[in-house]
Amino acid sequence: MSELQPVRVRIAPSPTGDPHVGTAYTTLFNFLFARQQQGKLILRIEDTDQKRARRDSEEMLFSTLKWLGLHWDEGPDVGGDYGPYRQSERKEIHQQYAQQLVQQDKAFYCFCSAERLQQVRDAQRAAGESPGYDGHCRHLTQDEVKSRLAAGESHVVRLKVTRPGQVTFEDGIRGPITIDLKQVDDQVLIKSDGFPTYHLANVIDDHLMKISHVIRAEEWISSTPKHVLLYQAFGWPLPKFYHLPLLRNKDQSKISKRKNPVSLNYYRRKGILPPAMLNFLALMGSSFAEDQEIFSVEEMTARFKLNKISLGGPIFDMVKLKHLNQHYIKAMGPRCFAAHVREEMYSQDFLEQIYPLFCERITAFEEFVDKTSFLYNGELDYRDLPIVPKKRTPLETKAAFEKLLEKVDQADVWDVEFVEQMLSGVQQELELKPRDFLMPVRIAVTGRKDSPPLPQSIVCVGKAMTRFRLAKACEFLAQLEVNPS
Ligand code: GLU
C-alpha cells in the first residue's frame, strides 16, 4: 500500500443492544487518528446477523456517540461516496464477490447438515484433535453441485484454504503475527440464509470503502488470519491492522457487565460528562504525556501515537472516572452547569414522560425532588427496607432478581407493555405471589415502598440503570445471607 494513500478508518459496530463502552473506546481512537491525519472516519453498520440486528439499537448507537462528541464523515445517516453503509443493503455485492471466488476455485459449495458437522466435531474431540471442518464437500464435481443446487438443497459457501502453510500479518502495535493454517478452518463465506458472514462482508467492505487502517478491538485478532486469506484470495492489498488492548476489570478479567456496567447509557444516566468519558477512555491504552492526565480532544489529537498504544491491559477504574468527572464539573462553569442540568436531567421530553407518574402524587412542588429522587440517584441504599419478603430468604429473592436480570439483558425494547410482560413472566415462571415478587423488585429498582406504578417507574429509570440496581441488590442480598442484619 502506498504511503500516499489517504487515511480512511472505520468503526463497524453490530447494532445488537445497548451501546457498549468498548465501542466508544474504539471509536475514539479511530476518531483521533482520522483527525490527526486529516483523514476520514467511516461508520459502517454490520448487521448481517439478521437474527440479532435491530434498527432501534442503531439509532441508540448514533445518538450515544454523538452525545460523546464523536462524529463520522461517512455513514448510513450522513451518506458518502462509498455507500450503502449498512451491510444488509450490500448483500448482492457480497454474493457477487463470493461467486467470483467459487468460479476461481478458491471457494466451494458445502451441503453438510448441522448434524453432520456436529458429529464430525464430536469425533474429532474424542480423538483429541481440534474441531474443524473436514473438507467433505471440497471435491464435489461441478455436475453434482449443479444438481444439488437445482434441487434446492440447503448450502453454504466456504473458502478453500490451501494447506499446509502459514499466514502472517503485521499488527501495527504488536508486530508480526504468524498462524499455522492447520488452525484456520475452511471458513463459511455465505451462510445458508444467503447472507455473508462477518469475515467476508468485513473484508469486501473494507476494501471497497478504501479503508487504509483497521483499528479495532483485540478480540478480533483471531479473525484477522481469515481476513488476510480473503484479501489474498481476491488479490487485494492489506490494510494496516491495529488491535487495541481489551478493557479490563480490576481483577484483569475482560470487562463485562457482571463486574462493571458496560452500557454507555448507564454512564450518561449516572451523570458522567462526555469530555470526562473521552479523557478516561483515552488514558486507557495511550500515554499522551507522563505527567498529565487531563486532556482536551484537541490535545489528544495532537499527541496521539497509533503505534505507541500500550498493551498492558487498561483497567476500567470507576474511581478514576469519577475523579476525572469531578474535574470537568468544576471546570464547566455556571452556564454549562445550568445547561447540563436542564438538558440531561430536566429535559422537556423526560419531564413530560414522568408527568403522569407524579401529577397525582405531589400536592405542591416542594415534594417533587424527594418523590422523584429515585429517577436521579445511582446506587440505592436497601438497608432499612423490606427487600426480602416475610417467609422468604435473601437467596430466594436474589434468585428471582437474577432471573429478571436475564430478561433485562435480552430486552430489545423498553416500554410499559414489555416491562409488564417481563415482570408477570418471571413471577409466573418462579411461581411467586405478586407481593413476594413485585415489592422486592420495586424496592430494588426505586429504593422505595411507595413508588408510582412499577412498570412505568422501571421504564423511566431506564434499562441500563435498572440493570445496575438489580445487580447491586443481588450483591446486597448475598451479603445479607452471610451477615443477616
Ligand atoms: N462488527 C464487528 C463488531 O461488532 C466489527 C469488528 C471489526 O472492526 O472488524 O465489532
Residues whose N, C-alpha, C, O or C-beta is under 5 A from the ligand:
A	BS01	LIG	A12 P13 S14 E46 R216
